[in-house]
């Protein structure tokens, strides 16, 4: 039996992780405007400058800032103190000058004291803000433990040149200079520079030539073979060669990365001019240069969305699991190079499936939400072709709400989100079919599509172009028919969440309609797909074949009656990792939700070909698009949809998830399996949640350090106790 525990104690203990805690300092911290924290920074060409926002009116040159696009933005902050401190009131002032903010004059807006515990996504209710103007705001709060706080530090932001009632802001892309980790002469006059990890970037070299007129050949690549950069990778692994004519003396050369027609087409996300084109590479080989490159003479300029590496932390007694977490966390930053979640470097196109896994991994790694939100909005306007991925947009929008507590995405996109529930494709029996129902122009227009959508299940699926000879796909032999179990499981989940969204937004009649459709679909789903004799789910009503996918999605999305949960879970376990790296996200979630956490940990740390361990073994430092080159001959080595452990470890193994929107209540449900020790820092919009698990014969304790203004509910494994302490 499990016990629900609600325990609070206050004991100071130490924390082993090397992280910067976002704890209270007697005044609110971590101030965000429209979910952006670093609104005051000015960049130039991707590098932070010493300029202030006010300097831009007089400064000359090309500068980048965060532009707040909403006439009435929202404000968020971290309440000072720790659990069980609760905010009881807040006051925000907004000024048109830094002097006004220093003098505590809210000449634009003074909310006055508001008796409320809301500290995330608090709406601004003053007059509409003006475009291209700098504003300054501060907040102070009252709490039940400490009374009235001090005023926060001043937070400045600049509004965009063009504004609207609500618009998601964006950081500019940023650059970071890196020196190689090692330099080795691999042949006479040939130097191999290893930067330790793959990254999207550019190259700057400082080289010497006594007389000029000679040249060096520079090879950039993601893989090496026999100590040299691999010249002819057969997959989508990247390689480029550049010839650099040398001038006399010591000179600096910047390599211009040429655009690749495969990932700069009309649907690809383009790199902005202030950054320029990039290439993913880990290694540089300089050929034809007699002098050893000195430290700092060769620089890789990494490009990414701003990322705070100190926000998250995970460490346990399993070395392999630590390496897998590190691989996945690093992949989050490395693949953010376009400012949207894309499918890697082969196409650089946003896809819903990539985006949903990327979204969850990003939430687990950094206190940053605009990258996910902008990608959701992009995909609602430009959806891709798979049926299930259209439906995923509703799930992503709900994830956004649960992690931010901000309803504006749901409000502004409600109509298109409901269209993405695909109600036009529902048959009389309550199930969805993309083949029996006509996908007419009106339907396609409602979801912003011109071409028909098709079921996918997993990718690549059986018979897909480009599979290795004799390989049957990643869909576990799924039997496709007019009524598809996986599609309908997704549709049920989307309808259920859409009903919750409608009720949240006060659309009660629509909520009733959506819930009724979901209820009818669930009943029809179990009549059509549940094989009661064998206690598992079939792929189609007409064929007895049962795949991993039909069962894991049925379990994960709440379609399985209680008496069948155990046998369905057992069937899922029996299939092993019979899915792609994308499908692994949902397999791992289903295993943890289906009380098979020990087996889930076994899969996380497996060392077979179909494992994250294999990604490390082959030499990748960003997660792969497929388990191995043999499964997808054109795979790339920089695909975030392969990073499921990046969110599964904190949300499922450590078991910390938002139980109520904006993490106002956290679920503490650790499932450590046979790990003896584990600890983490999880960023949330309210501050970091710290956790330590001790799992030995003599001590089974879960210790949690929660930020202020957050509640929790705990569900612990048998024999464990919970302590809530200030680390």
Protein Blocks (a to p, Z undefined) as FASTA:
>chain_A
ZZddddddddddddfbdcdddddehiaehiaeehiablmbcceehiacfbdfklmmmpgc
jddddddfbfbdcdddddedddfbdcfbdcddddfbfklmmnopafkbcgbjaddfbfgh
pacfbdcddehiacddddddddfklopadddddddddddfbdcfbdcddddddddddddf
bdcdfbghiacddehiacddddddddddfkgoiacdddddfbdeehiacfbbfblcdcdd
ddddddehjddddddddddfklmcfkbccddfklopcdddfbdcdehiabdcdehiaccd
dddddddfklpccddfblklmmmmmmmmmmmmmmmmnopacebjknopacfklmmmmmmm
mmmmoccfklmmmmmmmmmmmccfblklmmmmmmmmmmmmmmnopaklmmmmmmmmmmmn
ommmpcfkopacfklpccdfklmmmnopabdcddekiacdehiahiaehiabjnoopacd
fbdfklmmmmmmmmmmmmmmmmmnopaklmmmmmmmmmmmmmmmmmmmmcfknopadfbf
kbcbdcfklmmmmmmnopacfklmmmmmmmmmmnopabcfklmmmmmmmmmmnopakmmm
mmmmpcbfbbfklmmmnopabdcfbfbfklomkbcfbdfklmmmmmmmmmmmnopacfbg
hhlaccddddekjafbdcdddddfkbpcdddddddfklccddddddehiacdddddehia
cddddZZ
